[in-house]
Amino acid sequence: MSKYYDMVDKMNMPEGQREKLRMELMEQAAKKTKVRPVWQRYAVAAALALCLMTTAVTAYAAVRYQWFQMFFDNGEQKGGMLEEFVAKASTEEVSAENENYKFTVLSHLYSKEQQMGMVICSFQFLKENEKFLAANDRRRKEAVILKRDTIITEGQEFLENEENAAGWLNFKIADKAHTEMLSANTVYFANEIAEDGGYLIGIRYNVSVEGAVNQEPELYLSLENAGDVENKLNMRLPESKDIETVHFVSERNSQDRIVISPIGMSLTFTGDKAVYQDQIFEDENLRNVKLVMKDSVKTMQDMGEGYESSVLLKETDTTYTWYVQKEFLNLEYVSGIDHIELDGVAYQK
């Protein structure tokens, strides 16, 4: 029976779930006291192992399903899609810590083509109590401030006080050397405490390598403004299975493309300087995007407008070309999109 305890110990799951499975295994063993032929003992052992693995996978998948709901307003209505995300997300847990902080990545999901992803993480203040982590509380629908042993619910008011700015901790996702990469992220608080006692948080992010958008560097998560002179608060993110995407090409300019998935869209877009008079791509430029399906049309408002970032890829005498990434807060299957319209131009598959 000890080999099955070893199996439990090697499974990737919270300690509470692990202990529960050990107890169930002991109860099963106690019931089986009769002597059986060898072939029956092997059959029982195989069935018990299969039951154990199925229970562990099902229970842990349910936990991760709940975690990913924090990123989306309609997560409860799109359960099937979240189950697909859970199946694709990494299950390897990795930690980084120094004397003041510790964070453990519990799950990571990444769209390589869009360079967008989501991290589920436990964050702990070990000693430090002066600095803080700001997060969006999905349940309260407001910003909160996470400190050691304290949650400040009036987060926006706290952040508007300039005296607090020096204590703001930030996560950064970048390549190992932190060079030539632009990144942006939003932190969410699940309003829960993780198994290790840390705050359960989610990080949505997008990255782009300046001048080489299609590169796929190894991604590292680090904590900024933490006084990490020994570089201990830095870890490589575990790899996940890729999120499926759909590609669309502009009828006006074949270099302009849109890559869309249920979590967001990335696009390469060229605009005339006479119309777009600033090098910065403004959020308003995407407001008139239409996702045209067989029986309906959806806008950016329907998809839920999350964080947006842009990089100026190229400039000529008459045009700007940007690489833009836009997060969705509402999940939607994108395989049914016939074409996409932007500024009156159709983008076809």
PEDAPE-V969293 format. One record per residue. SS is DSSP state (~ for helix, > for strand, _ for the rest). Layout:
BEGIN
SS, SS
END
This chain:
BEGIN
_, ~, ~, ~, ~, ~, ~, ~, ~, ~, _, _, _, _, ~, ~, ~, ~, ~, ~, ~, ~, ~, ~, ~, ~, ~, ~, ~, ~, ~, _, _, _, _, _, _, ~, ~, ~, ~, ~, ~, ~, ~, ~, ~, ~, ~, ~, ~, ~, ~, ~, ~, ~, ~, ~, ~, ~, ~, ~, ~, ~, ~, ~, ~, ~, ~, ~, ~, _, _, _, _, _, _, _, ~, ~, ~, ~, ~, ~, ~, ~, ~, ~, _, _, _, _, _, >, >, >, >, _, _, _, >, >, >, >, >, >, >, >, >, >, >, _, _, _, _, >, >, >, >, >, >, >, >, >, >, _, _, _, _, _, _, >, >, >, >, >, >, _, _, _, _, >, >, >, >, >, >, _, _, >, >, >, _, _, ~, ~, ~, ~, ~, ~, _, ~, ~, ~, ~, ~, ~, >, >, >, >, >, >, >, _, _, _, _, _, _, >, >, >, >, >, >, >, >, >, >, >, >, >, _, _, _, _, _, >, >, >, >, >, >, >, >, >, >, >, _, _, _, _, _, _, _, _, _, _, >, >, >, >, >, _, _, _, _, _, _, _, _, _, >, >, >, _, _, _, _, _, >, _, _, _, >, >, >, >, >, _, _, _, _, _, _, >, >, >, >, >, _, _, >, >, >, >, >, >, >, >, >, _, _, _, _, _, _, _, _, _, _, ~, ~, ~, ~, _, _, _, >, >, >, >, _, _, _, >, >, >, ~, ~, ~, ~, _, >, >, >, >, >, >, >, >, >, >, >, _, _, _, >, >, >, >, >, >, >, >, >, >, _, _, _, _, _, _, _, _, >, >, >, >, >, >, _, _, >, >, >, >, _
END
